[in-house]
Amino acid sequence: MPTRLFPLLLLLLNAAAQADPAIPGELQLNGFGSIGMTRSSNRNAAFVRDLNQPKGTQGQWRSETDSLFGLQASWQISQQLALVAQGISRYHFGNSYAPELMSAFVRYEPRPFGSLRVGRMPTDFYLYSDSRHVGYSYLTVRPSTDFFGVLPFSHLDGADLQLAHPFGNSLLRGKLYWGKLDEDLPLADRRWQLAGSRLAGGNLSLQHGPWTVRLSSTILHFQHNLPIAEVSDALRQLAPGLPAAGETARRLDVAGSNSRFHSLGAVYDEGPLQLQAMLSHASHSTAAFQDWRAAYILAGYRRGNLTPFVGYSWIRSRSRELDTGIPRGISPDLDRLNAGIAGILADSHSEQQTTTLGLRWDLASQFALKIQHDIIRGQPGSLFPYRNENQAWNGRTRVSSIVLDFIF
């Protein structure tokens, strides 16, 4: 475990030690983690868990893909007021395991079916997305990469309001949230800044017996452009003589653009049977990203401490074309510019499906060993969300994983 994670733990302990002893409450420390190895069979593109990872497995076994460690501290000041902080060490931007502060919020619960949180919180785009780093809580090794892997936004700084109301044997829950992002993402060998981008959304869920159904919607307003200034600047220099080039530069701008994410999810969990099914749609006002649709279905059946599972997922995006107005074949520089634009448009294309087979073994209390094999079948142009792909990439690979998840 990286030593830089210990200052976070010491800070939390120190805060609890200095608290007024007259105030009722206690400090709870919990942890979670995953230790595993993952291998993709195709050497022509690197498989990653999500877009936070700058490198992935590319024909070799790697521990970075699915290994992480987290600590969470909760201080219940009173029945209504609590402080929560969570730090995670995982492989992410910067090619490192530098710890991240995923949560640091104050929670106020004035009534049994309502709460207000202010501070840093995990993003909550889809059902289960706010706990996707806690591997033990998932049946599979990792959340579906076709569905969750294209959402690299980990946390927001802001507030959320949650309300719940019982209806007979059912419980209706609603949540509204608003905040700003504060993280960086790898883009090839460059850094894309997300700090200051505004996020707002909500969800509505209904729980009835073993069933939970949730509808979610989120809008993201970006603050910064992609790190493609050389392409945008070149297009704007051509704009006085080629108005289409200036229009292309404007349409490739991400700063000031909006992305919308909608999803519908359903879960059945009773006795030995567990079923999950989800649909999502993402649309973007910038031409730099392709709109996509994704879905997955997962089924598991528990027998004793063994749970075999099978799943199927897919993602499809819609290609975009831009008329740059730049002539071809008259200048190497102009040809390179056209190629650069085509590359930007192609980088966010997805067209693949994944069949998942696996086994979860709850070998001891708070420990689960998982073995999983993913068969990915896609088109050669399906580059999102892979890394380091080359011209020999055919869109097909097999991913084998063995992971030990634990909580304490």
VEXBAGU-413348 format. One record per residue (C-alpha): residue in one letter; x, y, z. Coordinates in steps of 0.5 Angstrom, whole numbers, plus 500, padded with zeros to 3 digits. Layout:
N
AXYZ
...
***
This chain:
408
M500500500
P503507498
T505511504
R502517502
L495514504
F497514512
P497522512
L490521511
L488516516
L492520521
L489526519
L482523521
L484520527
N487527530
A480530528
A477525532
A482525538
Q481533538
A473533538
D469535544
P468529549
A461531551
I458530544
P456523543
G458519538
E464515535
L469514530
Q468508525
L474506521
N473501515
G477499509
F476495503
G481493497
S482489491
I488485489
G488482483
M491480476
T488481469
R490480462
S488482455
S489477450
N490482444
R497486444
N494491439
A490495444
A491496452
F484494456
V483499461
R478498467
D476506466
L478512462
N482514469
Q487509467
P493511462
K495504461
G492497461
T494490460
Q496489452
G498481452
Q501481459
W498480466
R498486470
S496488477
E494495476
T488494472
D483492478
S488493484
L486498489
F486500497
G481504500
L480507507
Q473510510
A472514517
S465516519
W464520525
Q457520528
I457527532
S449526533
Q443522531
Q442528525
L450530524
A456526521
L462527518
V465522513
A471521509
Q474516504
G481516501
I483511495
S489509492
R488506485
Y492506479
H490513475
F492519472
G500520472
N501513472
S501512479
Y497510485
A497517489
P492517494
E485521492
L480524497
M474521494
S469523499
A469528505
F462531507
V458533512
R451529512
Y445532516
E439528517
P433532520
R428526519
P428519518
F427519510
G431525508
S438527508
L443533506
R450532504
V455538503
G462537501
R466532496
M462526494
P462520489
T459521482
D452518482
F450517474
Y448510474
L445505479
Y451503483
S456508480
D457511487
S460505490
R464502483
H470502487
V468497492
G469491489
Y466486494
S460490493
Y459487486
L458480484
T463481478
V471483478
R469490476
P463494473
S461493466
T467496462
D462497456
F457501461
F461504466
G468504463
V466510459
L464515465
P471517468
F468522473
S470520480
H467525485
L464532485
D465538490
G458540492
A451538495
D446533494
L439532497
Q436525498
L428524500
A424518501
H417516502
P414509504
F408507500
G405501503
N410495502
S414500497
L419505498
L420511493
R427515493
G429521490
K436525490
L438532487
Y445534486
W450539484
G457540484
K464541480
L469536478
D476537480
E480532477
D485531471
L484525466
P489522461
L489523454
A494520450
D501523453
R497529455
R492532461
W485534460
Q483538466
L476537468
A477542474
G471547474
S466543470
R459543473
L455537474
A448537476
G442531476
G438527480
N435520480
L428517482
S428510485
L422505487
Q424499491
H419494492
G420487495
P426484492
W426489486
T429496485
V428500479
R432507478
L431513473
S437517473
S439524469
T445528469
I448534465
L455536465
H458543463
F465543461
Q470548463
H476546459
N477544452
L481538450
P489538450
I488539442
A490546441
E495545435
V489543431
S484548434
D489554433
A491551426
L484551424
R482558426
Q488561422
L485558416
A478561418
P479568414
G480564408
L476558409
P470559414
A468552414
A475551418
G473556423
E466552424
T470546425
A474549430
R468551434
R464545433
L471541436
D471546442
V469542449
A469548453
G462551454
S459545451
N454540455
S454532455
R447529458
F447522461
H440518462
S439511465
L434506467
G436500471
A433495475
V435490480
Y432483483
D436480489
E432475493
G434468495
P440465491
L438469485
Q441476483
L439479476
Q441486474
A439490467
M441497465
L440502459
S444508458
H444514453
A449520452
S449526448
H454531447
S453538444
T461538442
A463534435
A469532439
F465526442
Q460521439
D453520442
W453513445
R448508447
A450502452
A446496456
Y448490460
I444484463
L447480469
A445474472
G448470478
Y445464482
R448463489
R449455491
G453455498
N459460498
L459459490
T456464485
P457463478
F455469474
V454470466
G453477463
Y452481456
S453488455
W454492449
I456499447
R454503440
S456510438
R454514432
S460517428
R460524426
E463528420
L465535419
D466538413
T473542414
G473545407
I481544407
P483541400
R487535400
G493533397
I496540396
S500541402
P503536407
D501540413
L494541411
D494533410
R496532417
L491537419
N486533416
A488527419
G489530426
I481532425
A479525423
G483522429
I480526434
L473524431
A475517431
D478517438
S471516441
H468511437
S465505440
E462499437
Q463492441
Q459487445
T462483451
T460476454
T462475461
L463468465
G465468472
L465465479
R465468486
W467464492
D466468498
L471464502
A471467508
S467473512
Q469479508
F473476503
A471474496
L475471490
K473472483
I475469477
Q472472470
H473471463
D470477458
I470475451
I470482447
R467482440
G468489436
Q469493430
P476495428
G474502429
S472501436
L477505440
F473508446
P475506451
Y482503450
R489506450
N495505446
E491502440
N495501433
Q493499426
A493492427
W487493432
N481489430
G476490436
R477483439
T480481445
R479476451
V480479458
S482474464
S482476471
I483473478
V481478484
L481478491
D476483494
F476484502
I472489507
F474490514
***
